[in-house]
C-alpha cells in the first residue's frame, strides 16, 4: 500500500513542490478608465501604447477623439485609408479593451430576491471590511422582527441588493442609449453608492436616528445619511482603499465626491475647501459629475420623485420576509427606463403606459408602512427599546479612536467607536448584571416576556400639525388631566404613564403627489418628456397623499387602570377636537354621544369649529338615545 502513490506524487521530486496556479488579475489602468474625455492626442498616445503607432497620423488627420472610438466600425476604418482586414481587426481589438471590463472575475452571490448577483471586485473589497460587515448585525426592520417572525433580514443583504440594482439600471440605460456616454467609472461609482448608502445606520435601524438620538441628544440634527458619509470616508481610509480604487480606474477625489453626493445630496462647499472646485458649481450644485450626467443622481436616492433602486430592493425584500404581497416589479421599469431632457437637465423617464404601475408602487410603500413599519406593536416595542437605551446610555462604554471612550449616543461622533455599535447592545444590556443597567434591563425583559405597553387608540387632527417635543410633553400632561366627570375617581394617572406617538403616512413627498415630479415619454416620440396629471389616469386615485396619525400608548397593564386610561384618552380626543377613535363607542359609550361631530350620521363631515367643552340640546338628546339603546340591548 505504501508504494501506491497518487499520480503527482509519483512524478514530483522532493525539490518539486506543487503549487496551485495563482489567479491572474488584469487590472484596469487608470489612464484608460475614461476614454470618452480624450482629445485627439490622448487617442494617438493610446494607439502608440498598443503598438499601432503607424496609424497615429491617420487618426490625427481625421480628428478622432475618445468620444468617437466606440462608434468606429471596419467600414469607417476603410474609409480613412486602413484597407487591410488584419489591420482593422487589430485596431478593433485594441479599442475594444477600453469598454470591456478587464478585471479579475466578478464574485457571485446567491440572493433570495434577485437570484445570482455578480459584483465587481472593487465592490468585494468594500464588502470585506469591518465597516461593511457591521451591517450583518443591524436588523433591516428594527423592532418589526419582534412582531413578524420572518423579518430577520439585515442591512447587509439589502445593501448588496441596492448595489446590484444600481448597476443594472445604469447598464440598461447605457445599452439603450450609448449617446449618454456612460463610462465604466460612472457605473462603478453608482454601484459603490448603492452598496454604501446605509453604512450609517445604528442599532435597530430607523429607531436609532428617528427615536433614540433625538431624545438622547436633542440639541443636534443627525440623520443616518450623515453617518453614512463619515463611515464611508473611514472605511476607505482605514482599509487603504484609495490605491485600489485608482487601480480599478476611479479618479480621486472626484469620484469619492460623486459617491457621497449620491448618498446624501450636494455637499457643503466648506467640506471641499482647499481643493479646486469646478466652475460649474455656481449653477450646478454637484461637483462629482457635470450637469450632463444629472440622471445618475436619480439612481440610488432619487431626491426628485423618490423612484430609486433603494426602494426597489426594500419593497421586494421586505415583502418577501414579512409575508406581504409586492405589487411592483422593478424589472418592468428597467425595460422602459430612458433618459430625456427636462428643463435643460437629463432625467430618468419611463413609458406613459407605466404611470398606473408607479401609482401602485407608492401605494405599496404606503401599505408597508401601514401594515408593518408603523404597526402599533412594532412601534410600542421600539418605544420600549428606546427607553431602555436612554436609561443605559451613559453606562455603555465603547472605545473609539485614540483610546477615547464613547457612550451609546456619542458613538456617532467617532466612526471607530460607531463601527462597534450594533444590535448586539440589546443583548449586552439584557444579559448584564450591572446595577446601573437594572432599569434598562427590566424594560428589555418585559419585551422578552411580552409585557408590553398598551395602545389606547389612534386619532387624527383636522389638519396636519407641526409637532414638537414640547407639544408632545404638553399632550401627555393633558391626557393625565382629562378625567371624565363620571370616570373612576380613585385612579390618578401621571403624564409619564402616557406615550404620544405622531406618525406621518405619505407617498414619500409629504402632501405632494410624487407622480407630478415624474416624466414620461410616448412610444411615438421617445425623446420628448411629458407630464401626466392624476386626472388623466384614473378617478380612483387618492385625493390626498399624506395623513398624520396620533397614537397614545399606556405603560401600565392593570386592567382597571387601563380601562380608566382608555376613557381619559377618549375625553382628551374630545377636548382636542380630534377624530373619534375607532373603538370610541365601545370604550366610552357614555362620552362619545356628547360630541355632535362624532355622531354616526355626520361622521367625516368635518369637526366643530369651536371648543367641544359645551353641551347643547342635540348632544344631550344624542346621549339619551345612546343610553336608552345601550340598556335596551
GIQUIGI-V992918 format. One record per backbone hydrogen bond with DSSP energy under -0.5 kcal/mol. CO is the residue of the C=O (numbers start at 0). NH is the residue of the N-H. Records with the same first field share a line. If there is no record, write none. Layout:
BEGIN
CO->NH  NH
END
This chain:
BEGIN
0->3
2->4
5->9
6->10
7->11
12->15
14->16
23->25
24->26
28->31
29->32
31->34
32->184
33->36
34->37
37->65
38->42
39->43
40->44
41->45
42->46
43->47
44->48
45->49
46->51
47->50
51->54
52->55
54->58
55->59
56->60
57->61
58->63
59->62
62->64
64->67  68
65->68  69
67->70  71
68->71
72->76
73->77
74->78
75->79
76->81
77->80
80->82
83->87
84->88
85->89
86->90
87->91
88->92
89->93
90->94
91->95
92->96
93->96
94->97
95->98  99
98->100
99->101
100->102
106->118
108->110  116
110->114
114->110  116
115->117
116->108
118->106
119->122  123
120->124
121->125
122->126
123->127
125->128
126->128
128->132
129->133
131->134
132->135
133->136
134->137  154  155
136->422
137->154
138->141
140->143
141->144
142->145
143->146  147
146->148
147->150
149->151
152->139
153->157
154->158
155->159
156->160
157->161
158->162
159->163
160->164
161->165
162->166
163->167
164->168
165->169
166->170
167->171
168->172
169->173
170->174
171->175
172->176
176->179
177->180
182->186
183->187
184->188
185->189
186->190
187->191
188->192
189->193
190->194
191->195
192->196
195->198
197->200
201->204
203->206
204->201  207  208
205->209
206->210  211
207->212
210->214
211->214  215
212->216
216->219
219->221
222->225  226
223->227
224->228
225->229
226->230
227->231
228->232
229->233
230->234
231->235
232->236
233->237
234->238
235->240
236->239
240->244
241->245
242->246
243->247
244->249
245->248
249->251
250->254
252->256
253->257
254->258
255->259
256->260
257->261
258->262
259->263
260->264
267->270
268->271
269->272
271->274
274->276
277->280
278->281
279->282  283
289->292
290->293  345
292->295
293->296
294->297
295->298
298->308
299->309
300->302
301->305
305->307
307->311
308->312
309->313
310->314
311->315
312->316
313->317
314->318
315->319
316->320
317->321
318->322  323
324->326
327->329
328->331  332
329->333
330->334
331->335
332->335  336
337->339  348
339->346
340->528
341->344
344->341  346
346->339  348
348->337
349->520
350->353
351->354
353->357
354->358
355->359
356->360
357->361
358->362
359->363
360->364
361->365
362->366
363->367
364->368
365->369
366->370
367->371  372
368->373
371->374
374->378
375->379
376->380
377->381
378->382
379->383
380->384
381->385
382->386
383->387
384->388
385->389
386->390
387->391
388->392
391->394  395
392->395  407
394->396
397->405
399->402
400->403
403->399
405->397
406->410
409->412
410->413  417
413->417
414->418
415->419
416->419
417->420
419->421
421->424
422->425  426
423->427
424->428
425->429
426->430
428->431
433->436
434->437
436->440
437->441
438->442
439->443
440->444
441->445
442->446
443->447
444->448
445->450
446->449
449->451
453->455  553
456->551
458->549
459->578
464->466
467->471
468->472
469->473
470->474
471->475
472->476
473->477
474->478
475->479
476->480
477->481
478->481
480->482
481->483
483->486
487->490
489->491
490->492
493->496
494->497
496->554
498->500  552
500->502  550
502->504  548
503->505
504->546
508->511
509->506
511->513
512->515
513->516
514->517
518->349
519->529
520->351
524->521  527
526->340  528
529->519
530->532
532->535
533->536  537
537->540
544->506
546->504  548
548->502  550
549->458
550->500
551->455  456
552->498
553->453
557->561
558->562
559->563
560->564
561->565
562->566
563->567
564->568
565->569
566->570
567->571
568->572
569->573
570->574
571->575
572->576  577
573->576
580->583
582->585  586
583->587
587->590  591
588->592
590->593
591->594
593->595
594->597
595->598
598->601  602
601->604
615->619
616->620
617->621
618->622
619->623
620->624
621->625
622->626
623->627
624->628
625->629
626->630
627->631
628->632
END
